[in-house]
Amino acid sequence: MERDEDYAAYVNARWAALVRATCLLGCSRTDAEDVVQATLVRCYVSWSKVLGAADRDAYVYRMLVNALSTSRRRRWWSEHPTAEMPVVRDPVDDFDQAELAHSLRRALGDLEAESRAVVVLRYYADLTERQTAEVLGIAVGTVKSRMSRALARLAADPHLSDLPGGTPS
């Protein structure tokens, strides 16, 4: 039973961060929740491996990136017919936070997928360069060069320049 309690505690602590990271990697909120749920099911099945990993978070983020990659290779990733129209309710957000979130998503969306993954894992998931390299299966030097190019593009991005603290146009 302790295994289930450890797993439940991990899921409760990381769910929101995993969903937000997946959104920043280019998914809608509902698709992100699906990918995170699929990842956490895999984690549960191999929970002993997750616990045995040198860095549990890096291991789970690696699983998340793999699950996202797998989900995007599927033939159909779109609408599904239903008998009734689903009611979609976005959480109420402060205007400034919504504007910042929108601008950040647009700016990240303009990056290549590889660069976006590095930025999200380094700055949002707060993984080290080494952990990011392990998650993505690339060299640490590649993480550094992708990060450098991505930060230069973000610094020049017009979606971010008009925000408080942004570079004036």
C-alpha angles and dihedrals in degrees: 000000000000088000091059092046092051090049093047091049091051093049093048091050097045107030098095094043092049092049093048091047090051090049089052089051087063109275130125114246094258093047090047091053089051092050092047091048091051090048093050092049088055089047091053092050091052099029092138089060091048091051091047094052117110089232114023096193094050089049092051093045088051088054089048094052090048092049091049091049091049093048092053093053092060116107097236121043103152145068123350121202116248135180092239133030110255117238110238117199121180116206114257109259134187109257095240092050091047092050091048092047092048093048092047093050091049092048092047089046089059091059123088113262092250093052092044090053091052093049094047095046094045101042106022102033088034094224120160121247089258093050091047090051090051093048093050096037094236136117121275089241090057090052089052095048094046090048092050093051092043093051091049090052092046091049089056095041113122091210089067102035096078094052122100106279092017124127112270114246 
